[in-house]
């Protein structure tokens, strides 16, 4: 297999693993794999001999994009949960401060 196709194949495998790690909320591991995937994709596209008519290339790139969207969606859901949880903590803290202030008055 030519090197550029091997890079693409490895990038696809890393994309699948990134989604798996996102589902497990293994953020630091996910970030490391994302850097490796970025290097592979940069190498793939920098070779210049990429045939956009190649069905394997087209399907692999589309799969990588779909997997990336899935990982981003998982991350966004997790971020939203943390934001909502943070609001609850802030409201709780404000309630405690208000109670303490009222108790000392």
N, CA, C and O atoms as a GROMACS GRO file, in nm:
protein
  420
    1UNK      N    1   0.085  -0.117   0.000
    1UNK     CA    2   0.000   0.000   0.000
    1UNK      C    3   0.090   0.124   0.000
    1UNK      O    4   0.184   0.133   0.079
    2UNK      N    5   0.060   0.219  -0.088
    2UNK     CA    6   0.140   0.343  -0.092
    2UNK      C    7   0.134   0.416   0.043
    2UNK      O    8   0.036   0.405   0.116
    3UNK      N    9   0.238   0.491   0.073
    3UNK     CA   10   0.249   0.556   0.204
    3UNK      C   11   0.132   0.651   0.230
    3UNK      O   12   0.081   0.656   0.342
    4UNK      N   13   0.088   0.726   0.130
    4UNK     CA   14  -0.020   0.821   0.156
    4UNK      C   15  -0.149   0.748   0.193
    4UNK      O   16  -0.226   0.798   0.275
    5UNK      N   17  -0.175   0.632   0.133
    5UNK     CA   18  -0.295   0.556   0.169
    5UNK      C   19  -0.280   0.493   0.308
    5UNK      O   20  -0.377   0.481   0.382
    6UNK      N   21  -0.158   0.453   0.340
    6UNK     CA   22  -0.132   0.399   0.473
    6UNK      C   23  -0.156   0.507   0.579
    6UNK      O   24  -0.213   0.479   0.684
    7UNK      N   25  -0.111   0.631   0.552
    7UNK     CA   26  -0.135   0.742   0.644
    7UNK      C   27  -0.284   0.764   0.664
    7UNK      O   28  -0.330   0.788   0.776
    8UNK      N   29  -0.359   0.757   0.555
    8UNK     CA   30  -0.503   0.776   0.563
    8UNK      C   31  -0.570   0.663   0.642
    8UNK      O   32  -0.660   0.687   0.722
    9UNK      N   33  -0.526   0.541   0.619
    9UNK     CA   34  -0.580   0.426   0.691
    9UNK      C   35  -0.555   0.440   0.841
    9UNK      O   36  -0.644   0.416   0.922
   10UNK      N   37  -0.434   0.480   0.877
   10UNK     CA   38  -0.399   0.498   1.018
   10UNK      C   39  -0.479   0.614   1.079
   10UNK      O   40  -0.521   0.606   1.195
   11UNK      N   41  -0.500   0.720   1.003
   11UNK     CA   42  -0.579   0.833   1.051
   11UNK      C   43  -0.724   0.790   1.077
   11UNK      O   44  -0.786   0.835   1.174
   12UNK      N   45  -0.776   0.703   0.992
   12UNK     CA   46  -0.911   0.651   1.012
   12UNK      C   47  -0.917   0.566   1.140
   12UNK      O   48  -1.011   0.580   1.218
   13UNK      N   49  -0.820   0.482   1.160
   13UNK     CA   50  -0.815   0.400   1.283
   13UNK      C   51  -0.807   0.489   1.406
   13UNK      O   52  -0.874   0.464   1.506
   14UNK      N   53  -0.725   0.593   1.400
   14UNK     CA   54  -0.714   0.685   1.513
   14UNK      C   55  -0.847   0.757   1.536
   14UNK      O   56  -0.885   0.781   1.651
   15UNK      N   57  -0.917   0.792   1.430
   15UNK     CA   58  -1.047   0.858   1.444
   15UNK      C   59  -1.146   0.768   1.516
   15UNK      O   60  -1.223   0.814   1.601
   16UNK      N   61  -1.144   0.641   1.484
   16UNK     CA   62  -1.232   0.546   1.552
   16UNK      C   63  -1.196   0.536   1.700
   16UNK      O   64  -1.285   0.530   1.786
   17UNK      N   65  -1.068   0.536   1.729
   17UNK     CA   66  -1.023   0.528   1.868
   17UNK      C   67  -1.056   0.657   1.943
   17UNK      O   68  -1.090   0.653   2.062
   18UNK      N   69  -1.048   0.770   1.876
   18UNK     CA   70  -1.081   0.899   1.939
   18UNK      C   71  -1.228   0.900   1.981
   18UNK      O   72  -1.260   0.947   2.090
   19UNK      N   73  -1.316   0.849   1.898
   19UNK     CA   74  -1.457   0.843   1.934
   19UNK      C   75  -1.476   0.752   2.056
   19UNK      O   76  -1.550   0.785   2.148
   20UNK      N   77  -1.409   0.638   2.056
   20UNK     CA   78  -1.419   0.546   2.168
   20UNK      C   79  -1.372   0.614   2.298
   20UNK      O   80  -1.437   0.602   2.402
   21UNK      N   81  -1.261   0.685   2.290
   21UNK     CA   82  -1.209   0.755   2.408
   21UNK      C   83  -1.302   0.869   2.451
   21UNK      O   84  -1.318   0.893   2.570
   22UNK      N   85  -1.362   0.938   2.356
   22UNK     CA   86  -1.456   1.044   2.388
   22UNK      C   87  -1.576   0.987   2.463
   22UNK      O   88  -1.624   1.046   2.560
   23UNK      N   89  -1.623   0.872   2.418
   23UNK     CA   90  -1.735   0.806   2.486
   23UNK      C   91  -1.698   0.768   2.630
   23UNK      O   92  -1.784   0.764   2.717
   24UNK      N   93  -1.571   0.741   2.653
   24UNK     CA   94  -1.522   0.706   2.787
   24UNK      C   95  -1.476   0.828   2.866
   24UNK      O   96  -1.435   0.816   2.982
   25UNK      N   97  -1.484   0.946   2.804
   25UNK     CA   98  -1.440   1.072   2.864
   25UNK      C   99  -1.292   1.071   2.902
   25UNK      O  100  -1.252   1.128   3.003
   26UNK      N  101  -1.212   1.005   2.820
   26UNK     CA  102  -1.068   0.999   2.839
   26UNK      C  103  -1.005   1.113   2.758
   26UNK      O  104  -0.941   1.091   2.656
   27UNK      N  105  -1.025   1.235   2.807
   27UNK     CA  106  -0.990   1.354   2.730
   27UNK      C  107  -0.841   1.365   2.698
   27UNK      O  108  -0.805   1.396   2.585
   28UNK      N  109  -0.754   1.339   2.795
   28UNK     CA  110  -0.611   1.357   2.769
   28UNK      C  111  -0.560   1.255   2.666
   28UNK      O  112  -0.479   1.289   2.580
   29UNK      N  113  -0.608   1.132   2.676
   29UNK     CA  114  -0.568   1.032   2.577
   29UNK      C  115  -0.621   1.068   2.439
   29UNK      O  116  -0.554   1.049   2.338
   30UNK      N  117  -0.742   1.120   2.438
   30UNK     CA  118  -0.804   1.160   2.312
   30UNK      C  119  -0.723   1.271   2.245
   30UNK      O  120  -0.703   1.270   2.124
   31UNK      N  121  -0.676   1.364   2.325
   31UNK     CA  122  -0.599   1.476   2.271
   31UNK      C  123  -0.467   1.427   2.210
   31UNK      O  124  -0.426   1.477   2.105
   32UNK      N  125  -0.403   1.332   2.273
   32UNK     CA  126  -0.278   1.277   2.220
   32UNK      C  127  -0.300   1.210   2.084
   32UNK      O  128  -0.223   1.229   1.990
   33UNK      N  129  -0.407   1.131   2.075
   33UNK     CA  130  -0.436   1.064   1.949
   33UNK      C  131  -0.475   1.163   1.840
   33UNK      O  132  -0.444   1.144   1.723
   34UNK      N  133  -0.542   1.270   1.880
   34UNK     CA  134  -0.579   1.373   1.783
   34UNK      C  135  -0.455   1.438   1.723
   34UNK      O  136  -0.453   1.469   1.603
   35UNK      N  137  -0.352   1.459   1.803
   35UNK     CA  138  -0.227   1.515   1.751
   35UNK      C  139  -0.161   1.419   1.652
   35UNK      O  140  -0.110   1.462   1.548
   36UNK      N  141  -0.162   1.291   1.684
   36UNK     CA  142  -0.105   1.191   1.593
   36UNK      C  143  -0.184   1.188   1.462
   36UNK      O  144  -0.126   1.181   1.354
   37UNK      N  145  -0.316   1.194   1.475
   37UNK     CA  146  -0.401   1.192   1.355
   37UNK      C  147  -0.375   1.314   1.269
   37UNK      O  148  -0.370   1.305   1.146
   38UNK      N  149  -0.360   1.428   1.332
   38UNK     CA  150  -0.332   1.552   1.259
   38UNK      C  151  -0.203   1.539   1.178
   38UNK      O  152  -0.198   1.581   1.063
   39UNK      N  153  -0.100   1.482   1.238
   39UNK     CA  154   0.027   1.463   1.168
   39UNK      C  155   0.011   1.370   1.047
   39UNK      O  156   0.067   1.395   0.941
   40UNK      N  157  -0.066   1.264   1.065
   40UNK     CA  158  -0.090   1.172   0.954
   40UNK      C  159  -0.167   1.239   0.841
   40UNK      O  160  -0.135   1.220   0.724
   41UNK      N  161  -0.268   1.316   0.877
   41UNK     CA  162  -0.347   1.384   0.774
   41UNK      C  163  -0.266   1.492   0.703
   41UNK      O  164  -0.279   1.510   0.582
   42UNK      N  165  -0.183   1.563   0.778
   42UNK     CA  166  -0.096   1.662   0.715
   42UNK      C  167  -0.001   1.595   0.617
   42UNK      O  168   0.022   1.645   0.507
   43UNK      N  169   0.055   1.482   0.657
   43UNK     CA  170   0.145   1.408   0.569
   43UNK      C  171   0.068   1.357   0.446
   43UNK      O  172   0.120   1.362   0.335
   44UNK      N  173  -0.053   1.310   0.467
   44UNK     CA  174  -0.134   1.259   0.356
   44UNK      C  175  -0.159   1.368   0.253
   44UNK      O  176  -0.138   1.346   0.133
   45UNK      N  177  -0.204   1.484   0.298
   45UNK     CA  178  -0.239   1.591   0.204
   45UNK      C  179  -0.116   1.663   0.149
   45UNK      O  180  -0.125   1.725   0.043
   46UNK      N  181  -0.004   1.656   0.218
   46UNK     CA  182   0.115   1.726   0.170
   46UNK      C  183   0.186   1.653   0.056
   46UNK      O  184   0.267   1.711  -0.016
   47UNK      N  185   0.155   1.525   0.039
   47UNK     CA  186   0.221   1.447  -0.066
   47UNK      C  187   0.180   1.491  -0.206
   47UNK      O  188   0.253   1.469  -0.302
   48UNK      N  189   0.065   1.552  -0.217
   48UNK     CA  190   0.025   1.610  -0.345
   48UNK      C  191  -0.019   1.511  -0.450
   48UNK      O  192  -0.071   1.552  -0.554
   49UNK      N  193  -0.002   1.383  -0.428
   49UNK     CA  194  -0.041   1.286  -0.530
   49UNK      C  195  -0.170   1.215  -0.490
   49UNK      O  196  -0.190   1.098  -0.522
   50UNK      N  197  -0.257   1.287  -0.421
   50UNK     CA  198  -0.383   1.232  -0.376
   50UNK      C  199  -0.483   1.238  -0.490
   50UNK      O  200  -0.510   1.344  -0.546
   51UNK      N  201  -0.538   1.124  -0.523
   51UNK     CA  202  -0.636   1.115  -0.629
   51UNK      C  203  -0.775   1.125  -0.565
   51UNK      O  204  -0.820   1.031  -0.499
   52UNK      N  205  -0.842   1.238  -0.585
   52UNK     CA  206  -0.973   1.257  -0.524
   52UNK      C  207  -1.079   1.168  -0.586
   52UNK      O  208  -1.190   1.157  -0.533
   53UNK      N  209  -1.047   1.104  -0.698
   53UNK     CA  210  -1.141   1.013  -0.763
   53UNK      C  211  -1.129   0.871  -0.707
   53UNK      O  212  -1.211   0.785  -0.739
   54UNK      N  213  -1.029   0.848  -0.625
   54UNK     CA  214  -1.007   0.716  -0.565
   54UNK      C  215  -1.116   0.692  -0.461
   54UNK      O  216  -1.127   0.765  -0.362
   55UNK      N  217  -1.195   0.588  -0.484
   55UNK     CA  218  -1.310   0.560  -0.396
   55UNK      C  219  -1.266   0.532  -0.252
   55UNK      O  220  -1.332   0.576  -0.159
   56UNK      N  221  -1.156   0.460  -0.233
   56UNK     CA  222  -1.107   0.430  -0.099
   56UNK      C  223  -1.070   0.559  -0.026
   56UNK      O  224  -1.100   0.576   0.092
   57UNK      N  225  -1.005   0.649  -0.097
   57UNK     CA  226  -0.965   0.778  -0.038
   57UNK      C  227  -1.090   0.857  -0.001
   57UNK      O  228  -1.099   0.910   0.109
   58UNK      N  229  -1.183   0.866  -0.092
   58UNK     CA  230  -1.306   0.941  -0.068
   58UNK      C  231  -1.384   0.886   0.051
   58UNK      O  232  -1.428   0.962   0.137
   59UNK      N  233  -1.400   0.754   0.056
   59UNK     CA  234  -1.474   0.692   0.167
   59UNK      C  235  -1.401   0.707   0.300
   59UNK      O  236  -1.464   0.729   0.403
   60UNK      N  237  -1.271   0.696   0.296
   60UNK     CA  238  -1.193   0.711   0.420
   60UNK      C  239  -1.202   0.853   0.474
   60UNK      O  240  -1.220   0.873   0.594
   61UNK      N  241  -1.189   0.950   0.386
   61UNK     CA  242  -1.197   1.090   0.429
   61UNK      C  243  -1.336   1.120   0.485
   61UNK      O  244  -1.349   1.186   0.587
   62UNK      N  245  -1.441   1.071   0.418
   62UNK     CA  246  -1.577   1.093   0.467
   62UNK      C  247  -1.596   1.025   0.602
   62UNK      O  248  -1.660   1.082   0.691
   63UNK      N  249  -1.543   0.906   0.620
   63UNK     CA  250  -1.553   0.837   0.749
   63UNK      C  251  -1.481   0.914   0.858
   63UNK      O  252  -1.532   0.927   0.970
   64UNK      N  253  -1.364   0.967   0.827
   64UNK     CA  254  -1.289   1.047   0.924
   64UNK      C  255  -1.370   1.171   0.963
   64UNK      O  256  -1.377   1.206   1.081
   65UNK      N  257  -1.430   1.236   0.865
   65UNK     CA  258  -1.512   1.354   0.894
   65UNK      C  259  -1.633   1.319   0.981
   65UNK      O  260  -1.665   1.390   1.076
   66UNK      N  261  -1.698   1.209   0.949
   66UNK     CA  262  -1.814   1.165   1.028
   66UNK      C  263  -1.774   1.131   1.171
   66UNK      O  264  -1.843   1.169   1.266
   67UNK      N  265  -1.664   1.060   1.186
   67UNK     CA  266  -1.615   1.024   1.319
   67UNK      C  267  -1.575   1.148   1.398
   67UNK      O  268  -1.599   1.157   1.518
   68UNK      N  269  -1.514   1.243   1.330
   68UNK     CA  270  -1.474   1.367   1.395
   68UNK      C  271  -1.598   1.443   1.445
   68UNK      O  272  -1.598   1.496   1.556
   69UNK      N  273  -1.702   1.447   1.361
   69UNK     CA  274  -1.828   1.511   1.403
   69UNK      C  275  -1.885   1.442   1.526
   69UNK      O  276  -1.935   1.508   1.617
   70UNK      N  277  -1.878   1.310   1.529
   70UNK     CA  278  -1.929   1.234   1.644
   70UNK      C  279  -1.850   1.266   1.770
   70UNK      O  280  -1.908   1.288   1.876
   71UNK      N  281  -1.718   1.269   1.758
   71UNK     CA  282  -1.634   1.302   1.874
   71UNK      C  283  -1.662   1.444   1.923
   71UNK      O  284  -1.671   1.468   2.044
   72UNK      N  285  -1.677   1.538   1.831
   72UNK     CA  286  -1.708   1.676   1.870
   72UNK      C  287  -1.843   1.684   1.940
   72UNK      O  288  -1.859   1.760   2.035
   73UNK      N  289  -1.938   1.608   1.892
   73UNK     CA  290  -2.070   1.606   1.954
   73UNK      C  291  -2.063   1.553   2.097
   73UNK      O  292  -2.126   1.608   2.187
   74UNK      N  293  -1.987   1.448   2.116
   74UNK     CA  294  -1.969   1.391   2.250
   74UNK      C  295  -1.903   1.493   2.342
   74UNK      O  296  -1.943   1.510   2.457
   75UNK      N  297  -1.802   1.561   2.291
   75UNK     CA  298  -1.732   1.662   2.371
   75UNK      C  299  -1.824   1.779   2.406
   75UNK      O  300  -1.820   1.830   2.518
   76UNK      N  301  -1.906   1.820   2.310
   76UNK     CA  302  -1.999   1.930   2.335
   76UNK      C  303  -2.101   1.891   2.442
   76UNK      O  304  -2.134   1.972   2.529
   77UNK      N  305  -2.150   1.769   2.436
   77UNK     CA  306  -2.245   1.721   2.538
   77UNK      C  307  -2.179   1.722   2.676
   77UNK      O  308  -2.241   1.764   2.774
   78UNK      N  309  -2.055   1.677   2.683
   78UNK     CA  310  -1.983   1.675   2.810
   78UNK      C  311  -1.960   1.817   2.862
   78UNK      O  312  -1.976   1.844   2.981
   79UNK      N  313  -1.924   1.907   2.772
   79UNK     CA  314  -1.902   2.047   2.810
   79UNK      C  315  -2.032   2.108   2.864
   79UNK      O  316  -2.030   2.177   2.966
   80UNK      N  317  -2.143   2.082   2.795
   80UNK     CA  318  -2.272   2.135   2.840
   80UNK      C  319  -2.307   2.083   2.978
   80UNK      O  320  -2.360   2.157   3.061
   81UNK      N  321  -2.278   1.956   3.003
   81UNK     CA  322  -2.304   1.898   3.135
   81UNK      C  323  -2.221   1.969   3.242
   81UNK      O  324  -2.272   2.001   3.349
   82UNK      N  325  -2.094   1.992   3.213
   82UNK     CA  326  -2.006   2.060   3.310
   82UNK      C  327  -2.055   2.202   3.336
   82UNK      O  328  -2.053   2.249   3.450
   83UNK      N  329  -2.098   2.270   3.231
   83UNK     CA  330  -2.149   2.407   3.247
   83UNK      C  331  -2.273   2.407   3.335
   83UNK      O  332  -2.286   2.489   3.426
   84UNK      N  333  -2.366   2.315   3.308
   84UNK     CA  334  -2.488   2.307   3.389
   84UNK      C  335  -2.455   2.272   3.533
   84UNK      O  336  -2.513   2.328   3.626
   85UNK      N  337  -2.363   2.179   3.552
   85UNK     CA  338  -2.322   2.140   3.686
   85UNK      C  339  -2.256   2.257   3.758
   85UNK      O  340  -2.279   2.278   3.878
   86UNK      N  341  -2.175   2.333   3.686
   86UNK     CA  342  -2.111   2.451   3.744
   86UNK      C  343  -2.212   2.554   3.788
   86UNK      O  344  -2.195   2.619   3.891
   87UNK      N  345  -2.319   2.571   3.711
   87UNK     CA  346  -2.425   2.664   3.749
   87UNK      C  347  -2.491   2.620   3.879
   87UNK      O  348  -2.521   2.702   3.966
   88UNK      N  349  -2.514   2.490   3.892
   88UNK     CA  350  -2.575   2.437   4.014
   88UNK      C  351  -2.484   2.464   4.135
   88UNK      O  352  -2.532   2.503   4.242
   89UNK      N  353  -2.355   2.443   4.117
   89UNK     CA  354  -2.260   2.467   4.225
   89UNK      C  355  -2.260   2.615   4.262
   89UNK      O  356  -2.260   2.649   4.381
   90UNK      N  357  -2.261   2.701   4.162
   90UNK     CA  358  -2.261   2.846   4.188
   90UNK      C  359  -2.388   2.886   4.263
   90UNK      O  360  -2.382   2.963   4.358
   91UNK      N  361  -2.502   2.833   4.220
   91UNK     CA  362  -2.627   2.865   4.288
   91UNK      C  363  -2.625   2.814   4.432
   91UNK      O  364  -2.674   2.882   4.523
   92UNK      N  365  -2.570   2.697   4.452
   92UNK     CA  366  -2.558   2.643   4.587
   92UNK      C  367  -2.469   2.729   4.674
   92UNK      O  368  -2.500   2.755   4.791
   93UNK      N  369  -2.358   2.772   4.616
   93UNK     CA  370  -2.265   2.858   4.690
   93UNK      C  371  -2.333   2.991   4.726
   93UNK      O  372  -2.319   3.040   4.837
   94UNK      N  373  -2.408   3.047   4.631
   94UNK     CA  374  -2.479   3.173   4.656
   94UNK      C  375  -2.583   3.155   4.766
   94UNK      O  376  -2.603   3.244   4.850
   95UNK      N  377  -2.649   3.040   4.766
   95UNK     CA  378  -2.749   3.012   4.870
   95UNK      C  379  -2.682   3.003   5.006
   95UNK      O  380  -2.735   3.054   5.105
   96UNK      N  381  -2.567   2.939   5.013
   96UNK     CA  382  -2.495   2.926   5.140
   96UNK      C  383  -2.450   3.063   5.190
   96UNK      O  384  -2.464   3.094   5.309
   97UNK      N  385  -2.396   3.145   5.100
   97UNK     CA  386  -2.352   3.280   5.138
   97UNK      C  387  -2.471   3.361   5.188
   97UNK      O  388  -2.460   3.431   5.289
   98UNK      N  389  -2.585   3.352   5.119
   98UNK     CA  390  -2.704   3.426   5.162
   98UNK      C  391  -2.751   3.377   5.298
   98UNK      O  392  -2.790   3.458   5.382
   99UNK      N  393  -2.749   3.247   5.320
   99UNK     CA  394  -2.791   3.191   5.449
   99UNK      C  395  -2.697   3.238   5.559
   99UNK      O  396  -2.742   3.279   5.666
  100UNK      N  397  -2.566   3.233   5.533
  100UNK     CA  398  -2.469   3.276   5.634
  100UNK      C  399  -2.485   3.423   5.665
  100UNK      O  400  -2.475   3.463   5.781
  101UNK      N  401  -2.509   3.504   5.565
  101UNK     CA  402  -2.525   3.647   5.585
  101UNK      C  403  -2.650   3.674   5.670
  101UNK      O  404  -2.649   3.757   5.760
  102UNK      N  405  -2.757   3.601   5.637
  102UNK     CA  406  -2.882   3.618   5.712
  102UNK      C  407  -2.866   3.570   5.857
  102UNK      O  408  -2.921   3.629   5.949
  103UNK      N  409  -2.790   3.464   5.875
  103UNK     CA  410  -2.770   3.407   6.009
  103UNK      C  411  -2.690   3.499   6.098
  103UNK      O  412  -2.711   3.500   6.220
  104UNK      N  413  -2.600   3.576   6.041
  104UNK     CA  414  -2.514   3.664   6.120
  104UNK      C  415  -2.575   3.802   6.139
  104UNK      O  416  -2.522   3.883   6.216
  105UNK      N  417  -2.685   3.831   6.071
  105UNK     CA  418  -2.748   3.963   6.084
  105UNK      C  419  -2.837   3.970   6.204
  105UNK      O  420  -2.897   4.075   6.229
   0.00000   0.00000   0.00000
